[in-house]
Amino acid sequence: MTSLFALATAVLWGLADFGGGLLTRRLPALTVVVASQVLAVLALGAVVLGTGAWREAGPQLWFAVAAGLVGPVAMLSFYKALALGPMGVVSPLGSLGVVVPVGVGLALGEEPGAGQFAGIAIAVVGIVLAGGPELRGAPVQRRAVVLTLVAAFGFGAVMALISHASSNVTGLFLALFVQRVVNVAAGGAALCVQVRRGSPALPDGTGMRTLWRLLPALAFVGLADVAANGTYSVAAQNGPVTVAAVLSSLYPVVTALAAYAVLRERLRAVQAAGAGLALAGTVLLAAG
């Protein structure tokens, strides 16, 4: 079950990142984040009301609050790092956040077998290579590296926090709802600051029409991201966190394959090699 749900997480996160990347070509990145999360809050709110999940409120929800605060910081740091570039270095470094939940799992006493340790090492290398790191070219700014590492730590921290925010399915619905409400509050505040500083929240002229036209895509991104957090939590609660974290972090492979299938972007040799290593690591982890 852990492997199945973790791989589902990778697919959902990969598709959400791909969709979000496409949307940022039409709308500002922070607007995409906030709008997609607002739609996710509305959907989760209906689920919480329909299932009576509010009865599961308890101290564990503070983990969801913390995840909701860390997530926007990580995302904004990542976007700023991408803007400084080069993307071919920043994107793979961002996937190193997997070391946080893996480290938490090891600290809590998990002891993967030799085959699983090998699978973790191979998969992590494959994940980084699947992002297509640039091995030559202009030097990377120190600020870009720092921002990327902040983002990576944040992404990993969210994975670790959300896995402790609930103990059953209905509690998970409530935890995800709380996380998203905090996401919207934090992201909305950042968006207001951005607008006050002169950066528009929507494109000039056709902004609202573009936003309405892209609502289905925004909803998909928001809901896919929520579903990924949910499947990751289930994976981490039903098996070794080290396995769940590594398999869930295969999402850069999914994003690269989606770009190849939809946009006809050619995979570079390093990306193809990374995808192969990631899949090999997956086999070793699942077999263990």
Backbone hydrogen bonds in HBPLUS format (Angstrom, degrees):
<---DONOR---> <-ACCEPTOR-->    atom                        ^
c    i                          cat <-CA-CA->   ^        H-A-AA   ^      H-
h    n   atom  resd res      DA  || num        DHA   H-A  angle D-A-AA Bond
n    s   type  num  typ     dist DA aas  dist angle  dist       angle   num
A0005-PHE N   A0001-MET O   2.97 MM   4  6.14 176.7  1.97 160.7 160.9     1
A0006-ALA N   A0002-THR O   2.91 MM   4  5.94 154.1  1.98 147.5 155.7     2
A0007-LEU N   A0003-SER O   2.94 MM   4  6.03 158.3  1.99 147.4 152.6     3
A0008-ALA N   A0004-LEU O   3.01 MM   4  6.25 150.3  2.10 142.9 151.7     4
A0009-THR N   A0005-PHE O   2.93 MM   4  6.18 145.9  2.05 139.6 148.8     5
A0010-ALA N   A0006-ALA O   3.05 MM   4  6.43 151.4  2.13 144.0 151.0     6
A0011-VAL N   A0007-LEU O   3.04 MM   4  6.36 157.3  2.09 149.2 154.3     7
A0012-LEU N   A0008-ALA O   2.96 MM   4  6.19 166.8  1.98 153.0 156.3     8
A0013-TRP N   A0009-THR O   2.85 MM   4  6.01 171.8  1.86 158.6 161.1     9
A0014-GLY N   A0010-ALA O   2.88 MM   4  5.85 155.9  1.94 141.9 149.7    10
A0015-LEU N   A0011-VAL O   2.96 MM   4  6.14 160.3  2.00 149.6 154.2    11
A0016-ALA N   A0012-LEU O   2.89 MM   4  6.02 154.1  1.95 146.0 154.1    12
A0017-ASP N   A0013-TRP O   2.86 MM   4  6.03 160.2  1.90 150.9 155.5    13
A0018-PHE N   A0014-GLY O   3.01 MM   4  6.19 154.0  2.08 141.0 148.6    14
A0019-GLY N   A0015-LEU O   2.85 MM   4  6.05 165.9  1.87 149.6 153.4    15
A0020-GLY N   A0016-ALA O   2.79 MM   4  5.94 159.1  1.84 147.5 154.1    16
A0021-GLY N   A0017-ASP O   2.84 MM   4  5.98 151.4  1.93 142.9 150.6    17
A0022-LEU N   A0018-PHE O   3.08 MM   4  6.39 153.0  2.15 147.3 154.0    18
A0023-LEU N   A0019-GLY O   2.98 MM   4  6.23 157.9  2.03 149.4 155.6    19
A0024-THR N   A0020-GLY O   3.03 MM   4  6.23 146.8  2.14 146.5 154.2    20
A0025-ARG N   A0022-LEU O   3.10 MM   3  5.54 158.0  2.15 109.0 115.8    21
A0026-ARG N   A0023-LEU O   2.87 MM   3  5.39 157.6  1.92 114.9 122.4    22
A0027-LEU N   A0023-LEU O   2.90 MM   4  6.09 150.4  1.99 153.0 162.7    23
A0031-THR N   A0028-PRO O   3.11 MM   3  5.31 121.2  2.48 101.7 116.3    24
A0032-VAL N   A0028-PRO O   3.06 MM   4  6.41 152.9  2.13 153.3 161.4    25
A0033-VAL N   A0029-ALA O   3.03 MM   4  6.38 158.8  2.08 151.5 156.8    26
A0034-VAL N   A0030-LEU O   2.98 MM   4  6.18 173.0  1.98 152.0 153.4    27
A0035-ALA N   A0031-THR O   2.87 MM   4  5.85 167.8  1.89 151.2 155.2    28
A0036-SER N   A0032-VAL O   3.02 MM   4  5.92 163.9  2.05 145.3 150.4    29
A0037-GLN N   A0033-VAL O   3.09 MM   4  6.18 151.9  2.18 143.4 151.3    30
A0038-VAL N   A0034-VAL O   2.90 MM   4  6.12 148.4  2.00 150.7 159.5    31
A0039-LEU N   A0035-ALA O   3.20 MM   4  6.46 161.0  2.24 149.6 153.2    32
A0040-ALA N   A0036-SER O   3.09 MM   4  6.32 147.2  2.20 136.5 145.9    33
A0041-VAL N   A0037-GLN O   2.86 MM   4  6.10 149.8  1.95 145.2 153.0    34
A0042-LEU N   A0038-VAL O   3.08 MM   4  6.41 155.9  2.14 149.1 154.6    35
A0043-ALA N   A0039-LEU O   3.14 MM   4  6.41 162.5  2.17 147.6 151.6    36
A0044-LEU N   A0040-ALA O   2.87 MM   4  6.04 166.9  1.89 153.6 157.6    37
A0045-GLY N   A0041-VAL O   2.76 MM   4  5.80 151.5  1.84 146.7 155.2    38
A0046-ALA N   A0042-LEU O   3.22 MM   4  6.45 153.9  2.29 143.3 148.5    39
A0047-VAL N   A0043-ALA O   3.18 MM   4  6.52 151.8  2.26 142.8 150.7    40
A0048-VAL N   A0044-LEU O   2.82 MM   4  6.08 161.6  1.85 156.2 160.7    41
A0049-LEU N   A0045-GLY O   3.03 MM   4  6.23 160.3  2.07 147.6 152.5    42
A0050-GLY N   A0046-ALA O   2.89 MM   4  6.01 157.0  1.95 144.0 151.2    43
A0051-THR N   A0047-VAL O   2.92 MM   4  6.00 147.3  2.03 150.2 157.1    44
A0052-GLY N   A0048-VAL O   3.05 MM   4  5.77 121.5  2.40 136.0 147.8    45
A0053-ALA N   A0048-VAL O   3.08 MM   5  4.89 137.5  2.27 136.8 143.7    46
A0055-ARG N   A0052-GLY O   3.19 MM   3  6.13 170.0  2.20 125.4 128.1    47
A0056-GLU N   A0053-ALA O   2.94 MM   3  5.61 167.3  1.96 122.0 126.3    48
A0057-ALA N   A0054-TRP O   3.24 MM   3  5.72 157.9  2.29 117.8 118.0    49
A0061-LEU N   A0058-GLY O   3.05 MM   3  5.93 167.8  2.07 127.1 130.8    50
A0062-TRP N   A0059-PRO O   3.09 MM   3  5.94 169.5  2.10 122.8 126.2    51
A0063-PHE N   A0060-GLN O   3.05 MM   3  5.76 152.0  2.14 115.7 122.4    52
A0064-ALA N   A0061-LEU O   2.93 MM   3  5.00 120.0  2.30  95.9 111.2    53
A0065-VAL N   A0061-LEU O   2.95 MM   4  6.39 152.5  2.03 149.8 157.8    54
A0066-ALA N   A0062-TRP O   2.92 MM   4  6.12 162.2  1.95 145.1 149.6    55
A0067-ALA N   A0063-PHE O   2.94 MM   4  6.18 155.4  2.00 143.1 150.1    56
A0068-GLY N   A0064-ALA O   2.86 MM   4  6.07 149.8  1.95 144.2 152.8    57
A0069-LEU N   A0065-VAL O   3.02 MM   4  6.34 137.2  2.21 144.7 155.9    58
A0069-LEU N   A0066-ALA O   3.18 MM   3  5.15 129.3  2.45  94.0 107.0    59
A0070-VAL N   A0066-ALA O   2.94 MM   4  6.15 160.2  1.98 153.4 158.7    60
A0071-GLY N   A0067-ALA O   2.97 MM   4  5.89 161.8  2.01 147.2 152.0    61
A0074-ALA N   A0070-VAL O   2.95 MM   4  6.21 161.3  1.99 160.5 166.3    62
A0075-MET N   A0071-GLY O   2.92 MM   4  6.17 163.5  1.95 157.1 162.1    63
A0076-LEU N   A0072-PRO O   2.89 MM   4  6.01 168.5  1.91 151.2 154.1    64
A0077-SER N   A0073-VAL O   2.97 MM   4  6.08 158.5  2.02 146.1 152.6    65
A0078-PHE N   A0074-ALA O   2.93 MM   4  6.10 152.7  2.00 146.1 153.9    66
A0079-TYR N   A0075-MET O   2.92 MM   4  6.23 160.4  1.96 153.1 157.8    67
A0080-LYS N   A0076-LEU O   2.96 MM   4  6.15 161.0  1.99 149.4 154.4    68
A0081-ALA N   A0077-SER O   2.93 MM   4  6.11 153.4  2.00 143.9 151.5    69
A0082-LEU N   A0078-PHE O   2.89 MM   4  6.16 154.7  1.96 149.3 156.4    70
A0083-ALA N   A0079-TYR O   2.97 MM   4  6.23 147.1  2.08 142.8 151.8    71
A0084-LEU N   A0080-LYS O   3.09 MM   4  6.42 142.8  2.23 141.7 151.1    72
A0084-LEU N   A0081-ALA O   3.14 MM   3  5.13 123.0  2.48  93.7 107.8    73
A0085-GLY N   A0081-ALA O   2.85 MM   4  6.09 148.5  1.95 147.5 157.2    74
A0089-VAL N   A0086-PRO O   2.99 MM   3  5.66 162.0  2.02 118.8 124.6    75
A0090-VAL N   A0086-PRO O   3.07 MM   4  6.32 168.7  2.09 153.8 157.2    76
A0091-SER N   A0087-MET O   2.97 MM   4  5.67 167.5  1.98 145.2 148.9    77
A0134-GLU N   A0088-GLY O   3.12 MM  46  5.03 125.1  2.43  95.9 105.5    78
A0093-LEU N   A0089-VAL O   3.30 MM   4  6.43 162.7  2.33 149.3 154.5    79
A0094-GLY N   A0090-VAL O   3.02 MM   4  6.24 146.3  2.14 152.5 161.9    80
A0095-SER N   A0092-PRO O   3.09 MM   3  5.44 142.2  2.24 105.6 115.6    81
A0096-LEU N   A0093-LEU O   3.04 MM   3  5.51 164.0  2.07 114.8 119.9    82
A0098-VAL N   A0095-SER O   3.47 MM   3  6.50 169.5  2.48 123.2 123.4    83
A0099-VAL N   A0096-LEU O   3.11 MM   3  6.13 174.8  2.12 128.9 129.9    84
A0100-VAL N   A0097-GLY O   3.02 MM   3  5.78 159.1  2.06 122.2 127.3    85
A0102-VAL N   A0098-VAL O   3.24 MM   4  6.32 161.5  2.28 152.4 157.7    86
A0103-GLY N   A0099-VAL O   2.83 MM   4  5.73 151.9  1.91 133.9 142.1    87
A0104-VAL N   A0100-VAL O   2.91 MM   4  6.21 153.7  1.98 151.9 159.9    88
A0105-GLY N   A0101-PRO O   2.89 MM   4  6.10 160.4  1.93 147.4 152.2    89
A0106-LEU N   A0102-VAL O   2.99 MM   4  6.30 158.6  2.04 150.7 156.0    90
A0107-ALA N   A0103-GLY O   2.88 MM   4  6.05 153.6  1.95 145.7 153.6    91
A0108-LEU N   A0104-VAL O   2.94 MM   4  6.16 140.4  2.10 146.1 156.4    92
A0110-GLU N   A0105-GLY O   3.08 MM   5  5.64 159.4  2.12 155.2 149.8    93
A0109-GLY N   A0106-LEU O   3.10 MM   3  5.26 158.7  2.15 104.4 109.7    94
A0117-PHE N   A0113-GLY O   2.88 MM   4  6.20 156.3  1.94 155.7 162.8    95
A0118-ALA N   A0114-ALA O   3.02 MM   4  6.26 158.0  2.07 146.6 152.4    96
A0119-GLY N   A0115-GLY O   2.88 MM   4  6.11 149.8  1.97 139.2 148.6    97
A0120-ILE N   A0116-GLN O   2.78 MM   4  6.03 154.6  1.84 150.6 156.6    98
A0121-ALA N   A0117-PHE O   3.05 MM   4  6.30 167.6  2.07 150.7 153.2    99
A0122-ILE N   A0118-ALA O   2.93 MM   4  6.12 169.8  1.95 154.1 157.2   100
A0123-ALA N   A0119-GLY O   2.83 MM   4  5.85 162.5  1.86 147.9 153.6   101
A0124-VAL N   A0120-ILE O   2.94 MM   4  6.04 162.4  1.97 151.9 156.4   102
A0125-VAL N   A0121-ALA O   3.15 MM   4  6.34 165.2  2.17 148.9 152.7   103
A0126-GLY N   A0122-ILE O   2.94 MM   4  6.14 158.2  1.98 146.8 153.7   104
A0127-ILE N   A0123-ALA O   2.78 MM   4  6.01 152.4  1.85 150.2 157.7   105
A0128-VAL N   A0124-VAL O   3.09 MM   4  6.36 162.4  2.13 151.1 154.3   106
A0129-LEU N   A0125-VAL O   2.99 MM   4  6.24 166.8  2.00 153.7 157.5   107
A0130-ALA N   A0126-GLY O   2.81 MM   4  5.89 145.7  1.93 146.2 155.9   108
A0131-GLY N   A0128-VAL O   3.23 MM   3  5.61 147.6  2.34 105.1 113.8   109
A0132-GLY N   A0129-LEU O   2.88 MM   3  5.39 162.1  1.91 116.1 121.9   110
A0144-ALA N   A0141-GLN O   3.09 MM   3  5.27 121.6  2.45  99.3 113.3   111
A0145-VAL N   A0141-GLN O   3.21 MM   4  6.63 154.3  2.28 150.4 157.0   112
A0146-VAL N   A0142-ARG O   2.96 MM   4  6.25 164.1  1.99 155.4 159.5   113
A0147-LEU N   A0143-ARG O   2.90 MM   4  6.06 168.9  1.91 152.3 155.4   114
A0148-THR N   A0144-ALA O   2.94 MM   4  6.04 152.7  2.02 141.4 149.3   115
A0149-LEU N   A0145-VAL O   2.94 MM   4  6.19 157.8  1.99 151.4 156.9   116
A0150-VAL N   A0146-VAL O   2.94 MM   4  6.20 153.9  2.00 150.2 157.9   117
A0151-ALA N   A0147-LEU O   2.92 MM   4  6.17 158.4  1.96 146.1 152.0   118
A0152-ALA N   A0148-THR O   2.81 MM   4  6.07 159.6  1.85 149.6 155.6   119
A0153-PHE N   A0149-LEU O   2.92 MM   4  6.07 164.7  1.94 147.9 151.6   120
A0154-GLY N   A0150-VAL O   2.90 MM   4  6.10 155.0  1.97 145.1 152.9   121
A0155-PHE N   A0151-ALA O   2.82 MM   4  6.11 162.1  1.85 158.1 161.8   122
A0156-GLY N   A0152-ALA O   3.01 MM   4  6.21 164.6  2.03 150.3 154.6   123
A0157-ALA N   A0153-PHE O   2.81 MM   4  5.98 151.3  1.89 146.3 155.1   124
A0158-VAL N   A0154-GLY O   2.94 MM   4  6.20 154.5  2.01 151.3 157.2   125
A0159-MET N   A0155-PHE O   3.21 MM   4  6.53 157.0  2.27 145.1 150.6   126
A0160-ALA N   A0156-GLY O   3.04 MM   4  6.36 156.3  2.10 147.7 154.0   127
A0161-LEU N   A0157-ALA O   2.81 MM   4  5.99 160.6  1.84 154.0 159.5   128
A0162-ILE N   A0158-VAL O   2.93 MM   4  5.94 173.7  1.94 154.9 156.8   129
A0164-HIS N   A0161-LEU O   2.99 MM   3  5.50 156.6  2.04 113.9 121.3   130
A0165-ALA N   A0162-ILE O   3.31 MM   3  5.08 167.8  2.32 101.9 105.0   131
A0172-LEU N   A0168-ASN O   2.92 MM   4  6.13 137.7  2.10 141.5 153.8   132
A0172-LEU N   A0169-VAL O   3.02 MM   3  4.95 122.5  2.36  92.7 108.0   133
A0173-PHE N   A0169-VAL O   3.11 MM   4  6.54 147.5  2.22 148.5 156.2   134
A0174-LEU N   A0170-THR O   3.25 MM   4  6.63 159.8  2.29 147.4 151.4   135
A0175-ALA N   A0171-GLY O   2.89 MM   4  6.13 158.8  1.94 146.9 153.4   136
A0176-LEU N   A0172-LEU O   2.89 MM   4  6.07 164.6  1.92 154.3 157.4   137
A0177-PHE N   A0173-PHE O   3.00 MM   4  6.19 151.7  2.08 143.5 151.8   138
A0178-VAL N   A0174-LEU O   2.90 MM   4  6.17 165.9  1.92 156.8 159.6   139
A0179-GLN N   A0175-ALA O   2.91 MM   4  6.11 163.7  1.93 150.3 155.2   140
A0180-ARG N   A0176-LEU O   2.97 MM   4  6.13 159.6  2.01 145.1 150.2   141
A0181-VAL N   A0177-PHE O   2.91 MM   4  6.18 154.2  1.98 152.2 159.7   142
A0182-VAL N   A0178-VAL O   3.05 MM   4  6.29 164.1  2.08 154.5 157.9   143
A0183-ASN N   A0179-GLN O   2.88 MM   4  6.13 150.5  1.97 143.0 152.5   144
A0184-VAL N   A0180-ARG O   2.89 MM   4  6.13 161.3  1.93 151.1 154.3   145
A0185-ALA N   A0181-VAL O   2.99 MM   4  6.24 159.3  2.03 147.4 153.2   146
A0186-ALA N   A0182-VAL O   2.90 MM   4  6.07 170.3  1.91 156.0 158.1   147
A0187-GLY N   A0183-ASN O   2.74 MM   4  5.82 166.8  1.76 154.3 159.0   148
A0188-GLY N   A0184-VAL O   2.67 MM   4  5.53 153.5  1.74 141.3 149.9   149
A0189-ALA N   A0185-ALA O   3.04 MM   4  6.14 153.5  2.11 139.5 146.1   150
A0190-ALA N   A0186-ALA O   3.08 MM   4  6.36 157.9  2.13 146.6 152.4   151
A0191-LEU N   A0187-GLY O   2.87 MM   4  6.11 149.9  1.96 145.9 154.8   152
A0192-CYS N   A0188-GLY O   2.95 MM   4  6.21 153.4  2.02 147.7 154.0   153
A0193-VAL N   A0189-ALA O   3.08 MM   4  6.37 158.1  2.13 147.4 153.0   154
A0194-GLN N   A0190-ALA O   2.94 MM   4  6.17 154.5  2.01 144.6 152.0   155
A0195-VAL N   A0191-LEU O   2.93 MM   4  6.19 155.7  1.98 149.8 155.6   156
A0196-ARG N   A0192-CYS O   2.95 MM   4  6.19 160.1  1.99 149.0 154.6   157
A0197-ARG N   A0193-VAL O   3.06 MM   4  6.28 134.8  2.27 140.0 151.8   158
A0197-ARG N   A0194-GLN O   3.20 MM   3  5.15 130.1  2.46  91.7 105.0   159
A0199-SER N   A0194-GLN O   3.07 MM   5  5.57 156.6  2.12 154.3 147.0   160
A0198-GLY N   A0195-VAL O   2.92 MM   3  5.16 159.4  1.97 108.5 114.2   161
A0206-THR N   A0204-ASP O   3.01 MM   2  5.96 132.0  2.25 108.2  94.2   162
A0210-THR N   A0206-THR O   2.90 MM   4  6.00 157.7  1.95 156.1 163.0   163
A0211-LEU N   A0207-GLY O   2.94 MM   4  6.18 155.3  2.00 148.0 155.3   164
A0212-TRP N   A0208-MET O   2.98 MM   4  6.21 166.8  2.00 153.8 155.8   165
A0213-ARG N   A0209-ARG O   3.01 MM   4  6.14 157.4  2.07 144.8 151.5   166
A0214-LEU N   A0210-THR O   3.02 MM   4  6.17 137.1  2.21 142.6 153.6   167
A0214-LEU N   A0211-LEU O   3.16 MM   3  5.20 129.5  2.42  95.5 108.7   168
A0215-LEU N   A0212-TRP O   3.31 MM   3  5.25 165.9  2.33 102.3 106.4   169
A0218-LEU N   A0214-LEU O   2.90 MM   4  6.14 158.3  1.95 158.3 165.6   170
A0219-ALA N   A0215-LEU O   2.80 MM   4  6.00 156.8  1.86 154.8 161.0   171
A0220-PHE N   A0216-PRO O   2.98 MM   4  6.24 153.5  2.05 143.8 150.8   172
A0221-VAL N   A0217-ALA O   3.04 MM   4  6.33 162.4  2.07 149.7 153.5   173
A0222-GLY N   A0218-LEU O   2.98 MM   4  6.20 169.1  1.99 153.0 155.9   174
A0223-LEU N   A0219-ALA O   2.87 MM   4  5.96 168.4  1.88 154.4 157.9   175
A0224-ALA N   A0220-PHE O   2.81 MM   4  5.80 157.8  1.86 149.3 156.0   176
A0225-ASP N   A0221-VAL O   3.04 MM   4  6.13 155.6  2.10 144.1 150.5   177
A0226-VAL N   A0222-GLY O   3.05 MM   4  6.29 155.7  2.11 142.8 149.5   178
A0227-ALA N   A0223-LEU O   2.81 MM   4  5.99 167.5  1.82 151.2 155.0   179
A0228-ALA N   A0224-ALA O   2.92 MM   4  6.05 150.1  2.01 141.5 149.7   180
A0229-ASN N   A0225-ASP O   3.10 MM   4  6.41 154.3  2.17 145.0 151.0   181
A0230-GLY N   A0226-VAL O   2.98 MM   4  6.32 151.1  2.07 148.6 157.4   182
A0231-THR N   A0227-ALA O   2.84 MM   4  6.14 164.9  1.86 157.2 159.9   183
A0232-TYR N   A0228-ALA O   2.91 MM   4  6.00 153.9  1.98 145.6 153.3   184
A0233-SER N   A0229-ASN O   3.04 MM   4  6.17 156.4  2.10 140.3 146.5   185
A0234-VAL N   A0230-GLY O   3.08 MM   4  6.39 159.1  2.13 150.5 155.6   186
A0235-ALA N   A0231-THR O   2.93 MM   4  6.11 159.6  1.97 145.4 151.3   187
A0236-ALA N   A0232-TYR O   2.84 MM   4  6.07 162.5  1.87 157.4 161.3   188
A0237-GLN N   A0233-SER O   2.99 MM   4  6.11 143.7  2.13 143.3 152.7   189
A0238-ASN N   A0234-VAL O   3.14 MM   4  6.18 125.8  2.45 141.5 153.6   190
A0238-ASN N   A0235-ALA O   3.36 MM   3  5.38 145.2  2.49  96.6 106.1   191
A0244-ALA N   A0240-PRO O   3.06 MM   4  6.37 170.3  2.07 155.0 157.5   192
A0245-ALA N   A0241-VAL O   2.81 MM   4  5.83 166.3  1.83 154.7 157.9   193
A0246-VAL N   A0242-THR O   3.31 MM   4  6.34 165.0  2.34 138.2 142.2   194
A0247-LEU N   A0243-VAL O   3.04 MM   4  6.15 174.1  2.05 158.9 160.8   195
A0248-SER N   A0244-ALA O   2.97 MM   4  5.95 155.0  2.03 143.0 150.6   196
A0249-SER N   A0245-ALA O   3.07 MM   4  6.16 137.5  2.25 138.2 148.9   197
A0249-SER N   A0246-VAL O   3.12 MM   3  5.12 127.3  2.41  94.9 108.8   198
A0250-LEU N   A0247-LEU O   3.25 MM   3  5.60 156.9  2.30 112.9 113.8   199
A0253-VAL N   A0250-LEU O   2.94 MM   3  5.67 139.5  2.10 123.4 133.2   200
A0255-THR N   A0251-TYR O   2.93 MM   4  6.24 161.6  1.96 158.5 163.1   201
A0256-ALA N   A0252-PRO O   2.96 MM   4  6.11 160.2  2.00 143.8 149.0   202
A0257-LEU N   A0253-VAL O   2.96 MM   4  6.18 157.4  2.02 147.7 154.0   203
A0258-ALA N   A0254-VAL O   2.87 MM   4  6.05 152.0  1.94 148.6 156.6   204
A0259-ALA N   A0255-THR O   2.97 MM   4  6.22 155.9  2.03 148.1 154.2   205
A0260-TYR N   A0256-ALA O   3.01 MM   4  6.27 147.8  2.12 140.6 149.7   206
A0261-ALA N   A0257-LEU O   2.88 MM   4  6.11 156.5  1.93 147.4 153.5   207
A0262-VAL N   A0258-ALA O   2.85 MM   4  5.88 167.0  1.86 154.4 157.8   208
A0263-LEU N   A0259-ALA O   2.93 MM   4  5.08 133.3  2.16 119.5 133.7   209
A0265-GLU N   A0259-ALA O   3.17 MM   6  5.65 173.8  2.18 127.0 125.3   210
A0271-GLN N   A0268-ARG O   2.97 MM   3  5.18 122.5  2.31 101.5 116.5   211
A0272-ALA N   A0268-ARG O   2.98 MM   4  6.34 161.3  2.02 159.8 165.1   212
A0273-ALA N   A0269-ALA O   2.95 MM   4  6.16 159.6  1.99 149.6 155.4   213
A0274-GLY N   A0270-VAL O   2.92 MM   4  6.05 151.5  2.00 137.0 145.3   214
A0275-ALA N   A0271-GLN O   2.85 MM   4  6.11 158.1  1.89 152.8 158.1   215
A0276-GLY N   A0272-ALA O   3.04 MM   4  6.28 157.1  2.10 145.4 151.3   216
A0277-LEU N   A0273-ALA O   2.96 MM   4  6.25 159.1  2.00 150.8 156.2   217
A0278-ALA N   A0274-GLY O   2.84 MM   4  6.01 160.4  1.88 151.6 157.5   218
A0279-LEU N   A0275-ALA O   2.99 MM   4  6.19 157.8  2.04 146.9 152.3   219
A0280-ALA N   A0276-GLY O   2.97 MM   4  6.20 151.2  2.06 143.7 152.0   220
A0281-GLY N   A0277-LEU O   2.84 MM   4  6.10 159.6  1.88 152.8 158.1   221
A0282-THR N   A0278-ALA O   2.92 MM   4  6.15 146.0  2.04 140.5 150.4   222
A0283-VAL N   A0279-LEU O   3.04 MM   4  6.34 154.2  2.11 146.7 151.9   223
A0284-LEU N   A0280-ALA O   3.16 MM   4  6.50 159.4  2.20 148.9 153.7   224
A0285-LEU N   A0281-GLY O   2.94 MM   4  6.18 158.4  1.99 150.2 156.2   225
A0286-ALA N   A0282-THR O   2.85 MM   4  6.04 169.4  1.87 156.9 159.8   226
A0287-ALA N   A0283-VAL O   2.91 MM   4  5.98 152.5  1.98 144.9 152.8   227
A0288-GLY N   A0284-LEU O   3.07 MM   4  6.20 136.1  2.27 136.6 147.3   228
A0288-GLY N   A0285-LEU O   3.17 MM   3  5.20 128.9  2.44  94.1 107.5   229
